[in-house]
Amino acid sequence: LKARKNNVNISLISNKFVDNKESFGHVLEIGVDCEGNYKNMIRFMNEIEESELVVDIYNIQLESDKNIKAHFKVSVWGINY
């Protein structure tokens, strides 16, 4: 929904559970490949960072010819019981 709202086209979403033994930490890694113009891409990434979940965007790779082609990872943090 955030991508559609910001006119960013997503070509791939991957996810990987992180087996974290700590009581609080990184529990899910999400990979995103997407494309859009600079302004929309920055707004999209900002909305992800401001989500209700505790997340971090990292490992950002950007390429540009006309539009920005981006690959980045999002870590989702949580509490293990």
N, C-alpha and C positions, 0 to 999 in steps of 0.2 A: 504493500500500500504506500509506503514512503517513497519508493522508487517511482511508482505511477504518479503520485502527487507532484514529484519534482521532475517529471519527464526524463527519467533515467531508464535506459533499457538494460535489464539484467539478462545475461546469457548463461550464467552458471551460478548455482549456490551449492556448496558442499558443506558437510558438517562432520565433525569428529569428536566423540566423547573423550575427555581427558581424565584418565584414572588418577585423580589427585587424592592422596591420603591425608592431606591437611584438613582441618576443620572448616577453613574458609579459603577459597582460591578459585583458580581458573578451572572450570568444569566442562566447557564446551568451546570448540574452535569452529568458526564458520568462515568459509572462503567465499568471496564474492567477485565475479567478473561482470563488469558493466560498462556502459558507454553513455555519454551525454555531454552537453556543453559545460564549460568550466563552472559557471555560476550555479547551474542545477546540480552538478556533481558535489560541490562544496556544501550546498544546502542539504542534499541527501545524506552525506556523511555526517554532517552536524546533527541532523535529526536522529540518526542511529545512536550517536554518542549521548544524546539527551533522552534516550528512551527510558522507560520505567525500570528496566533491568540494569544491573551493574555491568557495563560493557566497556571495552577498550577497542579502538581500531588501531591496528599496527601492521607492519610489513606492507606498506602502501607502495604500489608500483603504478606509475602513470605514464602513458604514452599519448602523444598528440600529433595529429595531422590537421584535421578540421575539428573533430570532437575529441574529447578526452576518453581514452580507453583506460580503465582502472582495474587493477586486481588488488584486493586487500583482504585482510583477515580481521575477524571480530572475535574477541574472547569474551565469553560470558562467564561471570563469576557467580559463585553460589556457596551455600553452606552445606557441608556433608554431615549427616547424622550417624 
